[in-house]
Amino acid sequence: MEEIKYPMRINKYLAHKNICSRREADKLIGEGRILINGKPAKLGDKVDEKDVVTAKAGPEESRVYLAFNKPKDVITHSPQGGEVSISEIIGFPKKVFPVGRLDKDSHGLIILTNDGRVTGKLLSPEQGHEKEYVVRADKPIDARFVRKMASGVVLDDGYKTKECKVAKISTNTFSITLTEGKNRQIRRMCGFFGYAVTDLKRVRIMNIEMGGLKVGQYRKIKGEELKRFLSELGLA
């Protein structure tokens, strides 16, 4: 998987997030529909990791929001040779893009939409929106592991993760709720204590729960669930 390097040109950023192609990005920028930190982007602008990038829907474009249970071995970023992306398997009639990422070897809930406002609001580390995972490790976990994971872990690049919620479910399984999303964060946190992750499933994003959604299936987010989701993002 290609590593994201900042600062990044705005059209490359939008393509990397699967929002549109670079050519389509240039068109949207020219139409004034791409915003960086609330201000219209210009061709050639660069964005940093902390910048909030949003896209305004066109006048004919109705917004749609989907909860999708991503299978393993399906990617959420721009595909490389031989890789299978969400857009190839979801079968939804409108163009939608995944908000954020879920590793190829992980599975579970991911939100897809054509509402470009959601990406910046949901992924901004300053917002602190919760994402919950169920994780199985390669050996039994104990109270010390739970306590240390919850208090924050220094990753291999020197970054210390934020405090989070961790609870033991069974001998080798625990739940963890994060308010940030560093690259392969949970696997790296576990690795610090000598554990390997054998299964990682995301089960909740903010108030959106996967529930009984089967692998490879999606459902529309609507009604009160959607109202609360957009309200907590500041988009209602």
Beta strands, then each sheet from edge to edge (+ up, - down):
strand 1: 8-9
strand 2: 34-36
strand 3: 39-40
strand 4: 46-47
strand 5: 53-55
strand 6: 65-70
strand 7: 74-75
strand 8: 84-85
strand 9: 97-98
strand 10: 107-113
strand 11: 131-137
strand 12: 165-168
strand 13: 173-178
strand 14: 197-205
strand 15: 208-209
strand 16: 218-220
sheet 1: 1+ 4-
sheet 2: 3+ 2- 5+
sheet 3: 9+ 10- 6+ 16-
sheet 4: 7+ 8+
sheet 5: 9+ 10- 14- 11+ 13- 12+
sheet 6: 9+ 10- 14- 15+
end
